[in-house]
Each structure stands twice: as structure tokens, then as C-alpha cells.
Amino acid sequence: MPAPVRERVAVAGGQVSAAAGRLWRDKAPEPVRHTVARGARSAREHSTVLFAVAGATGAWLLLRRRDRGRR
């Protein structure tokens, strides 16, 4: 992808992100914002456990799919 196109995509992405952040701040009720912030903070603090659970779940789903294919 040419450099000018990448730059435009990056600028547009930043603008969309900023607009979404403003919309979230303006429209989401305070209790919802607080709960989401607390959940995000908890996910950052426990990212290792989160990735381990996600990996185990993915492996389980793949094995389950493989077993169903044999029947």
C-alpha cells in the first residue's frame, strides 16, 4: 500500500476513534462508563489469566469440532 494511502487511513482511523470517544462520553450513562472502566482495568491487571483462559477455550472448541467431524 502506498505511503499516502497509509497516512490517510491512519488519520481517518484517529478521527473515527476520537469521534467514538466523544460519543461514548456524551451518551453513555455514568454507571455504565464506571462499570466498563472497572472491567477494562481488571482485564489489564489480569491479562495473563485472560489469555490463558481464551487459549484453553479456543483449544477446547477446536478439539470439540474435530471430534464432531469424526462422527
N, CA, C and O of each residue as an XYZ file, in Angstrom:
284
protein
N       0.848     -1.164      0.000
C       0.000      0.000      0.000
C       0.900      1.236      0.000
O       1.842      1.310      0.789
N       0.628      2.187     -0.857
C       1.453      3.403     -0.924
C       1.389      4.202      0.380
O       0.393      4.168      1.101
N       2.466      4.914      0.658
C       2.570      5.688      1.894
C       1.454      6.729      2.052
O       0.915      6.853      3.151
N       1.081      7.485      1.005
C      -0.006      8.464      1.188
C      -1.334      7.824      1.604
O      -2.091      8.394      2.390
N      -1.601      6.640      1.069
C      -2.836      5.936      1.418
C      -2.792      5.505      2.876
O      -3.777      5.647      3.600
N      -1.647      4.977      3.306
C      -1.500      4.564      4.715
C      -1.690      5.744      5.645
O      -2.329      5.625      6.691
N      -1.128      6.895      5.258
C      -1.267      8.088      6.098
C      -2.728      8.526      6.202
O      -3.196      8.883      7.283
N      -3.442      8.499      5.086
C      -4.857      8.881      5.107
C      -5.674      7.925      5.963
O      -6.561      8.348      6.704
N      -5.372      6.641      5.861
C      -6.079      5.639      6.663
C      -5.805      5.874      8.149
O      -6.715      5.777      8.972
N      -4.562      6.181      8.491
C      -4.216      6.430      9.886
C      -4.937      7.668     10.419
O      -5.435      7.662     11.544
N      -4.993      8.712      9.621
C      -5.684      9.940     10.037
C      -7.175      9.673     10.200
O      -7.780     10.088     11.189
N      -7.765      8.978      9.228
C      -9.197      8.675      9.304
C      -9.497      7.797     10.521
O     -10.498      8.004     11.207
N      -8.640      6.830     10.784
C      -8.826      5.972     11.960
C      -8.769      6.769     13.246
O      -9.559      6.530     14.159
N      -7.854      7.705     13.331
C      -7.767      8.556     14.517
C      -9.000      9.427     14.686
O      -9.469      9.639     15.804
N      -9.516      9.925     13.593
C     -10.718     10.758     13.657
C     -11.930      9.947     14.097
O     -12.735     10.416     14.902
N     -12.060      8.739     13.575
C     -13.172      7.873     13.965
C     -13.065      7.517     15.441
O     -14.061      7.527     16.164
N     -11.862      7.206     15.881
C     -11.652      6.866     17.287
C     -11.996      8.040     18.198
O     -12.634      7.854     19.234
N     -11.585      9.233     17.825
C     -11.888     10.413     18.634
C     -13.388     10.674     18.678
O     -13.933     11.012     19.728
N     -14.052     10.517     17.538
C     -15.500     10.735     17.493
C     -16.228      9.702     18.345
O     -17.188     10.034     19.040
N     -15.777      8.458     18.292
C     -16.401      7.417     19.108
C     -16.192      7.703     20.594
O     -17.101      7.497     21.398
N     -15.012      8.171     20.957
C     -14.752      8.519     22.354
C     -15.642      9.648     22.835
O     -16.150      9.603     23.955
N     -15.835     10.657     22.004
C     -16.723     11.771     22.366
C     -18.162     11.293     22.507
O     -18.862     11.684     23.441
N     -18.601     10.450     21.584
C     -19.956      9.926     21.635
C     -20.158      9.095     22.897
O     -21.187      9.211     23.564
N     -19.178      8.259     23.223
C     -19.237      7.442     24.436
C     -19.342      8.328     25.668
O     -20.164      8.074     26.548
N     -18.516      9.366     25.739
C     -18.529     10.279     26.881
C     -19.860     11.010     27.003
O     -20.366     11.209     28.108
N     -20.424     11.407     25.873
C     -21.645     12.207     25.880
C     -22.911     11.381     26.100
O     -23.849     11.861     26.737
N     -22.957     10.168     25.595
C     -24.203      9.406     25.578
C     -24.299      8.294     26.616
O     -25.401      7.970     27.059
N     -23.186      7.706     27.013
C     -23.244      6.579     27.943
C     -23.509      7.079     29.362
O     -22.885      8.042     29.807
N     -24.421      6.435     30.066
C     -24.692      6.833     31.451
C     -23.470      6.593     32.344
O     -22.674      5.689     32.087
N     -23.330      7.393     33.375
C     -22.175      7.307     34.274
C     -21.991      5.907     34.868
O     -20.860      5.422     34.888
N     -23.043      5.230     35.353
C     -22.825      3.878     35.902
C     -22.251      2.906     34.871
O     -21.441      2.043     35.210
N     -22.667      3.048     33.628
C     -22.157      2.166     32.572
C     -20.687      2.468     32.310
O     -19.875      1.549     32.204
N     -20.342      3.746     32.205
C     -18.933      4.116     31.986
C     -18.061      3.610     33.128
O     -16.957      3.115     32.898
N     -18.550      3.731     34.352
C     -17.783      3.284     35.518
C     -17.562      1.768     35.478
O     -16.456      1.291     35.731
N     -18.617      1.019     35.160
C     -18.518     -0.436     35.112
C     -17.577     -0.893     34.002
O     -16.778     -1.807     34.205
N     -17.665     -0.268     32.841
C     -16.787     -0.634     31.724
C     -15.335     -0.306     32.060
O     -14.437     -1.093     31.761
N     -15.100      0.844     32.678
C     -13.736      1.217     33.064
C     -13.176      0.232     34.077
O     -12.008     -0.148     33.997
N     -14.006     -0.186     35.034
C     -13.547     -1.154     36.039
C     -13.226     -2.497     35.389
O     -12.236     -3.135     35.745
N     -14.065     -2.935     34.428
C     -13.812     -4.194     33.722
C     -12.544     -4.135     32.883
O     -11.782     -5.101     32.843
N     -12.314     -3.015     32.216
C     -11.107     -2.856     31.406
C      -9.860     -2.856     32.288
O      -8.845     -3.462     31.947
N      -9.953     -2.170     33.423
C      -8.822     -2.135     34.354
C      -8.518     -3.539     34.878
O      -7.355     -3.930     34.973
N      -9.548     -4.283     35.212
C      -9.362     -5.649     35.705
C      -8.745     -6.538     34.620
O      -7.873     -7.357     34.910
N      -9.192     -6.378     33.385
C      -8.634     -7.171     32.284
C      -7.154     -6.860     32.079
O      -6.358     -7.763     31.827
N      -6.782     -5.572     32.189
C      -5.365     -5.206     32.048
C      -4.535     -5.797     33.183
O      -3.419     -6.265     32.960
N      -5.074     -5.776     34.393
C      -4.325     -6.286     35.548
C      -4.182     -7.800     35.513
O      -3.216     -8.339     36.053
N      -5.117     -8.488     34.894
C      -5.106     -9.955     34.871
C      -5.006    -10.487     33.441
O      -5.643    -11.485     33.102
N      -4.219     -9.831     32.617
C      -4.152    -10.195     31.200
C      -3.602    -11.605     30.985
O      -4.032    -12.291     30.058
N      -2.670    -12.047     31.814
C      -2.105    -13.392     31.646
C      -3.193    -14.445     31.822
O      -3.307    -15.370     31.018
N      -3.983    -14.302     32.865
C      -5.067    -15.250     33.115
C      -6.095    -15.175     31.986
O      -6.595    -16.203     31.528
N      -6.404    -13.979     31.546
C      -7.373    -13.792     30.472
C      -6.920    -14.497     29.197
O      -7.719    -15.180     28.556
N      -5.645    -14.342     28.819
C      -5.130    -15.005     27.620
C      -5.075    -16.521     27.795
O      -5.321    -17.258     26.840
N      -4.759    -16.992     28.991
C      -4.722    -18.435     29.232
C      -6.115    -19.043     29.086
O      -6.271    -20.101     28.475
N      -7.114    -18.384     29.637
C      -8.488    -18.880     29.528
C      -8.953    -18.831     28.076
O      -9.600    -19.765     27.602
N      -8.629    -17.759     27.372
C      -9.013    -17.654     25.965
C      -8.342    -18.755     25.134
O      -8.975    -19.343     24.258
N      -7.067    -19.032     25.406
C      -6.365    -20.093     24.685
C      -6.936    -21.465     24.978
O      -7.106    -22.278     24.070
N      -7.234    -21.726     26.244
C      -7.820    -23.019     26.610
C      -9.194    -23.187     25.976
O      -9.535    -24.275     25.513
N      -9.974    -22.128     25.954
C     -11.303    -22.198     25.333
C     -11.178    -22.446     23.834
O     -11.926    -23.246     23.273
N     -10.249    -21.775     23.192
C     -10.035    -21.984     21.764
C      -9.608    -23.413     21.463
O     -10.101    -24.026     20.516
N      -8.697    -23.941     22.264
C      -8.248    -25.324     22.068
C      -9.405    -26.299     22.268
O      -9.561    -27.251     21.504
N     -10.215    -26.058     23.300
C     -11.359    -26.921     23.562
C     -12.337    -26.906     22.381
O     -12.839    -27.951     21.966
N     -12.602    -25.706     21.845
C     -13.520    -25.604     20.713
C     -12.981    -26.329     19.484
O     -13.735    -26.991     18.771
N     -11.673    -26.205     19.233
C     -11.078    -26.906     18.085
C     -11.144    -28.420     18.259
O     -11.463    -29.142     17.314
N     -10.845    -28.899     19.456
C     -10.920    -30.348     19.709
C     -12.354    -30.845     19.593
O     -12.600    -31.921     19.047
N     -13.285    -30.079     20.095
C     -14.700    -30.458     20.023
C     -15.161    -30.529     18.567
O     -15.895    -31.438     18.179
N     -14.722    -29.566     17.779
C     -15.099    -29.549     16.366
C     -14.503    -30.755     15.644
O     -15.155    -31.372     14.801
N     -13.261    -31.081     15.982
C     -12.595    -32.221     15.345
C     -13.311    -33.526     15.699
O     -13.508    -34.388     14.843
N     -13.697    -33.660     16.973
C     -14.397    -34.871     17.400
C     -15.751    -35.015     16.720
O     -16.151    -36.124     16.366
N     -16.452    -33.915     16.536
C     -17.756    -33.981     15.862
C     -17.611    -34.343     14.393
O     -18.514    -34.941     13.808
N     -16.488    -33.988     13.796
C     -16.250    -34.307     12.396
C     -16.028    -35.798     12.170
O     -16.231    -36.290     11.061
N     -15.617    -36.514     13.199
C     -15.345    -37.960     13.079
C     -16.624    -38.785     13.152
O     -16.633    -39.942     12.732
N     -17.692    -38.215     13.672
C     -18.944    -38.981     13.841
C     -19.725    -39.081     12.581
O     -20.794    -39.691     12.565
